[in-house]
């Protein structure tokens, strides 16, 4: 018997809470990267020259940190939504009552949700009064929810179109910020079950009554893009997403090995890479696979015959399509794209974002009756 998605998410949340005893595992919370790495979400000062295209360096760190306050994108403080429990945390015995996030009034500038295990996700749905289509945006390595919100510049445009945006938080890395366990040897955490964390976060989001569980698009940048792929390969998240967009992906053999043959082939998958990216290089490097190489292998796992020769989508974007494959499986390469979210006013560490209207296309696809290739939006 196939239970409705919202029921599966609620049940998953209750099971996860019982297994964790309502608190986050201390070892997971202190996991750090074992190799010094380039931060994904280092924030450039607004006075930085837009012509500064130097990649972030390992000595730079995010200027935004995790907190219960809203990001610089809004001056209205976030609303903390505590888990609804029947007991306090002073007892070491977990309650046997199902724990869910209580419904909250929608139309909030910022709803800061703490899951029963202590993980954090920020929901932005200003001007939206009911359960809405939602984009789940996963930050990169050493990133933060507020950092990726600023650099992606997605919240205001999405909310104006009636689309909510949720920004989950990974686990701490040194020296600052958060990351995700994707199986990668570089630019990733380890020893944390982030798939289970996403199950819990989605259940908490749906329980607010402000997120339509049948219309969730998952996207992420760099390490967050790797986590997006990992989520599509996690059977616990089967059917949770309408479509997936991987931005400047950091993918190596470890990510693909973890995915194996479990990849969800029922939804569109779009990857967006930068031709001049020096952190996740188009032609491979820094321990990462070349973008066409890993994407071609993922496409083959989705039943595609292979990548066709690239064709120009715009003056600055080439499209690598796949043959004999449905749903849509495409790689879009931004000619002037470095390692930052393309098409926005400000990039990571002063980088000039590549020329591509990614946000407009994502929102158009979210609002379309059925998801499809971003190249057609």
N, C-alpha and C positions, 0 to 999 in steps of 0.2 A: 504493500500500500504506500502510495506517495503522499506524504503530508504536504500541505501548503508551505511555501518558503518561510513565511512569517512564523508559522508554528515550529518549523525546524530550527529557526534562529533562536526562538525563545527557549525551546528545549535545550539547545546547545549551550545557551547562556547559563541555564540552571545547572546543567551537568558540569560545565567548566567551573562554576562557583563552588559546587560541592567538592570537586576534585582539588581545588586550590585552597579550600578553607577560607575563602574570602580575602586572602592577602596575596600580594605578589611575591614570588620566590626571590629571596635575597640574592642568591647566586646569579639569577638571570638579570636582576636589576643592575648588577655591577659589572656585567660582562663588558670588556673593552676589546678594541681591535689590537691584534698582536703586532701589526705592522704599521708604522707611520703612514698616513694616507692623506691624499688631497681632499680637503673639505668640499662637499657638493654645494652647501648652502651658505658659504661665507658671504656676508652681505656687504655690498659696496656702499660707501658713503654717497649721499645724494649729490655731493659736489664732485664726485669722480668724473674724469673725462670719459665721454662715451667712446672715445677712440682707443681707450686702454684695453687691449685685447689679451693681456697677459693672463695665463691660466692661474687659478689659485695655487698657492704654495703651501707645503705642509705646516708652515709656522703660523698661518693665518687661522683664525677661529671665528665662529659665528658671533655676531654682535647681539643676537637675540637668543634668549634662553627660555627653557620651559617654565611656565608659571600659570597661575589660574587667572591671569588677566588677559584681556584681548590684545591682539597684535597692534602694530602701528597702523594697520589698515582701518581701524576704527577707534574712536575715543570713548566708546561706551564699554564699561567693564563687562567681562564675561559673567554669565550666570552659572554658578556651580550647581550641578544636578547630582545630589548624592544618591548612591544606590539605596533602594528601598529594602530594608531588612527588618526582621522582627526582633533582633537582638543587637546589643552593642558589641564592639570589637574587644571588650575586656575579657571575654571568655575565649578559650582556645578551641572550644567545641563548635564546629560549624552548625548553623541552623539547618534544619531539614526542610524549611519552607523555601519555595522557589524564590530566587532573588532576581528582580527585574528593575530596570530603570523606569521610574514613574513617568507617566505622560507629563509633558511640559507645554506651556503655551508656545505655539509656533510664532513666527514673525519676531525672532530675536536677532539682534545684531551679532551676539556670540553666546552660544550655549556650551559651557565647558563640562564635559562628561567624564567622570571617573568610573571605570568599570569595576565590578566586584573584586577583581584581582589587582586593581590599582593602576591599570593602563589608562591612558588619557586619549580622548579624541575631541576635537573642537568642531562644532556644527555651526555653520553660517547660513541663515535663512531669513534675512531681513526682508520684510514685505511679503513673506509667504506664510499664509495662515493655515494651510492644510498639508497633508502628506504629499511630498513633492518628489519629482525625479531628482536624483542626487549624483554628484560626482565625488568619488572618494579619491583624494589626492595624497599620495604617499611621498614624503620628503626623502632626500638623498642622505648619504653617509655624512655624519656630523651635522645634519640638518635639524630643523625644528618645524613644528606646525606653523608658527608665525613666520618663519623664514621662507618656507615654500609658498605660503600665502602671498607674501610680498613679491617674490620674484615671479611667480606664475601670473599674478595680477588677475586672478580668475573670479574672485568673490563677487565684486560689484557687478560685473557684466552678467554673471550667471544669475545672481539674485534678481536683477532687473528683468531677466527673462523668465523668472519663475522656477529657477533651478537652484536647489540647495547645494552647498559644498561642504564636505567633511574632511578634516585634516587629522589623521591619526598620528600618534607619537610612538617612535620606536623605543629601544632601550638605550641607556646611557653609554657613550663612548668617550675615550680620552682624546683631547683635553676637555672638550665641551660637545654638546649636542647629542644626537641620538642616531641609531642606525638599525638595520634590519638583517636578520639571518637568512640569507638567500642560498647559502651553500658556496658562495664565492670565496676565493682565497684573498682577494683584495677588496677594499672598500665595502666591507660587510662585517656584521657581528657574528658570534657563534655561541652555541650552547643555549639558545633561546627558541622556544616554539612560537614563532611569530604567526604561523598559520592559525594556531589556537587563539592567539590574541586577536587576530582579525575576525574570527568567528564571534568572539565575545563583543568586540567593538561594534560589529554590524548588528548584533542582537540588541545592544544598548541603544544604537541609533534608531532602529525600527521601533523599539519600545517607547521612544519619546512621542510617537504618533506624528512626527514631522517628516519622515522619510518613507517614500513608497518603495517597498522591498522588491518590487518587480521591475524597477527602473533605476538601477544603480550601475553607473559606469565606473570602472576602476582605472586609475592612471597613476603614474609616478615617474620621478626623474632619477636617473643614474642608479644608485643602490635601490631606490624606490621603484624604478622600472624593473629591476631584477625581482623585487618582491611582488610586483604585479604578475610577472610570469610564474613565480612560485605559487601565488594564490590560484592561478588558473590550473595548476597541477595538483592542488590539494583537494582530495575527495570530500573533505569536510566543508568546502566552499563551493561544491558543485551546484550550479544553478543560481548562485548568489549574484551574478553580474550579467548585465545586458550586453556590454561590450568592453573592450580593453584597449588602452593606448599606452605604449611604453615610450617615454621621452628620454633622449640621450642615454640609452641603456648601458649598464655595466654588467656584462654577461661573460662568464668564463665556463670552462668545462664543468666546474663544480655546480653551477646553476643548472646546466643542462642535465647533468647526472642526477641531480635531485628530482628534476622534473620527470625524467624517464619517459615512459609511454602514457603517463596519466593526464596529459594535457587536454583541457576542455576544448573540443573542436566545434562546439555548437554556436559560438559567438564570434563576431568580427574581432580580428586582432590587427592593430596598426602599430608600427614602430616608427619613431621619428628620430633620426640621427643627424649629427652635425658634421659636415665635411671637414671643418678645421678644428674639430674637438681634439684637444691634446690630453684629456684625462681618460675618456673612453674613445680612443682614436678610431676613425672610420676603417682604417686598414689594420687595426689591431695594435696592441701594445699595452704596457703596464700590466701584463698578466691577463689581459682581456682579449677575447676573440674579435676578429674583424666583424663589423656590423653585418655585411652580406653573408658571412660564413655562418654565424650562429642563427641568423634569421632564416637562412635557407634550410638549416637542419630542423628548426622548429616548424617551418612550412611543410617539410617532408613528413613530420609527425602528424600534421593536420591533414595528410592525404593529398598534398599538392605535388604536382610533377616537378616543380622547381621554379627558381626565379627567372623571369624573362629579362631581356636586356632593358636597361632603364630608359624611360621616356620622360620628356620634360612635362612637368605639371604646371609650373610657373617659370618665370625667368630665373628664379633662385632655387627651385625645388625639383628634384628628379624623383620619379616613382619607379620602384622595383615591384612589379606585380608578380602574381603567381599563376601558373597554368592549371586548369582542370581542378579548381579548388573553390568550394563554398563552405562556409561564408567567407566574406572578404578577408584576405591575408595580404597586407601590403607594407612595404618599407619605403618611407619618405625621407629623402636626404636633402638637408638644407645646405646649399653651397657656402653660405657665409655664416653657418651656425657653429659657434664654439660650445663649450660645456656649460650651457645654461638654457633655460626654457626659452624657446623662440617666440618672437613677435611681441615682446613686452617692453615697457619703457626702461626697465632697469635690469641688469643682469648680475649674476653672481660675481663678486669681487671685481666689479668694474668692467666685466666683459660686456661687449655690445651684443645683444641678442640677435640671432639670425632672423632673416626676413621671411616670415611665414605666419599667416593668420591662424595659428593653431587653436586659440581659444574660441574664436568664432565658429570654427569647424566642429569642435567638440560639442559646443552648446547646440548647434544646428542638428547634430546627430542625436543628441540626447532628446531633443524635442520632436524628432521625426517619428512617424508611426512605427518604423522598424529600423534598427541600426544597420549601418553599412560602411563602406569605405569612406574615410575622411576626404579622400581625393575628390569625391563627388559632391561634397558639401559646399 
